[in-house]
Amino acid sequence: PRRQTTINVEFTSRFLRPAEAVLLLISKNVGGIDGATLTFSLKSEVKHIEPADTLKCKSPCYEL
């Protein structure tokens, strides 16, 4: 009790729409004492998007 920890959660979106997930942290029984199970609802927000790769090609538009 009354302790803090940092957990980094990384998400890479493949879509422009927001995504939702549930993060469930289940405690381990230590010395016969059970801890609380924590549940978090995560929602993404896409603020910036960059192309993964750029491809350049050259070809004639029309041939007889």
PASEBA-1860 file (N, C-alpha, C; in nm, 3 decimals):
! residues 64
1> PRRQTTIN> 0.083/-0.120/0.000/0.000/0.000/0.000/0.087/0.126/0.000 ~ 0.032/0.230/-0.059/0.096/0.363/-0.065/0.229/0.362/-0.140 ~ 0.245/0.269/-0.229/0.365/0.267/-0.311/0.329/0.304/-0.453 ~ 0.425/0.351/-0.526/0.403/0.390/-0.665/0.504/0.321/-0.755 ~ 0.465/0.301/-0.878/0.555/0.248/-0.979/0.517/0.308/-1.113 ~ 0.607/0.305/-1.205/0.583/0.357/-1.339/0.579/0.241/-1.437 ~ 0.475/0.238/-1.519/0.461/0.137/-1.623/0.446/0.209/-1.756 ~ 0.536/0.182/-1.847/0.528/0.243/-1.980/0.447/0.153/-2.072
9> VEFTSRFL> 0.348/0.212/-2.136/0.265/0.141/-2.232/0.285/0.208/-2.367 ~ 0.329/0.130/-2.467/0.354/0.186/-2.600/0.256/0.125/-2.699 ~ 0.202/0.210/-2.783/0.104/0.167/-2.881/0.139/0.230/-3.016 ~ 0.145/0.150/-3.119/0.168/0.200/-3.254/0.041/0.179/-3.334 ~ -0.021/0.289/-3.372/-0.148/0.281/-3.444/-0.124/0.255/-3.591 ~ -0.206/0.170/-3.649/-0.202/0.146/-3.794/-0.319/0.212/-3.863 ~ -0.406/0.275/-3.786/-0.526/0.335/-3.841/-0.540/0.478/-3.790 ~ -0.618/0.560/-3.859/-0.641/0.697/-3.815/-0.750/0.706/-3.709
17> RPAEAVLL> -0.833/0.603/-3.702/-0.940/0.603/-3.602/-0.884/0.575/-3.463 ~ -0.946/0.630/-3.360/-0.902/0.598/-3.223/-0.925/0.450/-3.192 ~ -0.841/0.396/-3.106/-0.853/0.257/-3.063/-0.875/0.252/-2.912 ~ -0.933/0.143/-2.865/-0.957/0.125/-2.722/-0.900/-0.009/-2.678 ~ -0.851/-0.013/-2.555/-0.797/-0.136/-2.497/-0.819/-0.135/-2.347 ~ -0.802/-0.251/-2.287/-0.813/-0.263/-2.141/-0.680/-0.316/-2.089 ~ -0.624/-0.247/-1.991/-0.501/-0.290/-1.925/-0.540/-0.348/-1.790 ~ -0.509/-0.475/-1.770/-0.547/-0.545/-1.648/-0.420/-0.585/-1.573
25> LISKNVGG> -0.403/-0.533/-1.452/-0.287/-0.565/-1.369/-0.334/-0.653/-1.253 ~ -0.283/-0.776/-1.251/-0.324/-0.873/-1.150/-0.207/-0.893/-1.054 ~ -0.233/-0.877/-0.925/-0.127/-0.889/-0.825/-0.092/-1.035/-0.799 ~ 0.029/-1.056/-0.748/0.076/-1.188/-0.714/0.061/-1.206/-0.562 ~ 0.017/-1.323/-0.519/0.001/-1.352/-0.377/0.138/-1.364/-0.312 ~ 0.165/-1.276/-0.214/0.294/-1.277/-0.146/0.269/-1.297/0.004 ~ 0.317/-1.404/0.058/0.304/-1.429/0.201/0.160/-1.443/0.247 ~ 0.073/-1.494/0.161/-0.067/-1.513/0.197/-0.151/-1.387/0.189
33> IDGATLTF> -0.092/-1.278/0.140/-0.166/-1.152/0.128/-0.195/-1.126/-0.019 ~ -0.322/-1.109/-0.050/-0.362/-1.077/-0.188/-0.366/-0.926/-0.206 ~ -0.318/-0.882/-0.320/-0.327/-0.739/-0.354/-0.448/-0.715/-0.442 ~ -0.473/-0.590/-0.469/-0.587/-0.552/-0.550/-0.556/-0.571/-0.699 ~ -0.656/-0.607/-0.775/-0.646/-0.612/-0.920/-0.686/-0.475/-0.973 ~ -0.602/-0.419/-1.060/-0.628/-0.286/-1.115/-0.667/-0.299/-1.262 ~ -0.770/-0.226/-1.302/-0.817/-0.227/-1.440/-0.819/-0.085/-1.493 ~ -0.762/-0.066/-1.612/-0.758/0.065/-1.674/-0.816/0.056/-1.815
41> SLKSEVKH> -0.895/0.153/-1.851/-0.948/0.164/-1.986/-0.860/0.262/-2.062 ~ -0.799/0.217/-2.172/-0.707/0.299/-2.250/-0.772/0.338/-2.382 ~ -0.759/0.465/-2.417/-0.812/0.513/-2.545/-0.702/0.592/-2.615 ~ -0.680/0.561/-2.742/-0.575/0.629/-2.817/-0.629/0.755/-2.882 ~ -0.536/0.843/-2.915/-0.570/0.966/-2.987/-0.457/0.994/-3.084 ~ -0.485/0.987/-3.214/-0.383/1.008/-3.316/-0.370/1.159/-3.339 ~ -0.253/1.214/-3.304/-0.228/1.358/-3.320/-0.135/1.389/-3.436 ~ -0.054/1.292/-3.474/0.045/1.316/-3.578/0.069/1.184/-3.650
49> IEPADTLK> 0.081/1.191/-3.781/0.105/1.069/-3.859/0.213/1.098/-3.963 ~ 0.304/1.004/-3.980/0.411/1.016/-4.079/0.407/0.893/-4.169 ~ 0.444/0.909/-4.296/0.447/0.792/-4.384/0.557/0.695/-4.340 ~ 0.531/0.567/-4.350/0.628/0.466/-4.311/0.744/0.460/-4.411 ~ 0.716/0.483/-4.539/0.819/0.476/-4.641/0.770/0.551/-4.765 ~ 0.863/0.599/-4.844/0.831/0.668/-4.969/0.896/0.592/-5.083 ~ 0.820/0.566/-5.188/0.869/0.492/-5.303/0.858/0.581/-5.426 ~ 0.969/0.596/-5.497/0.968/0.674/-5.622/0.990/0.579/-5.738
57> CKSPCYEL> 0.909/0.597/-5.843/0.927/0.516/-5.963/0.902/0.603/-6.085 ~ 0.959/0.562/-6.198/0.946/0.638/-6.321/0.906/0.541/-6.431 ~ 0.799/0.578/-6.505/0.754/0.494/-6.615/0.680/0.581/-6.716 ~ 0.678/0.541/-6.841/0.605/0.618/-6.941/0.455/0.612/-6.915 ~ 0.387/0.722/-6.944/0.243/0.725/-6.921/0.167/0.653/-7.035 ~ 0.225/0.659/-7.158/0.152/0.602/-7.270/0.253/0.554/-7.374 ~ 0.229/0.436/-7.431/0.312/0.386/-7.541/0.222/0.337/-7.651 ~ 0.265/0.358/-7.775/0.189/0.308/-7.891/0.208/0.158/-7.905
END
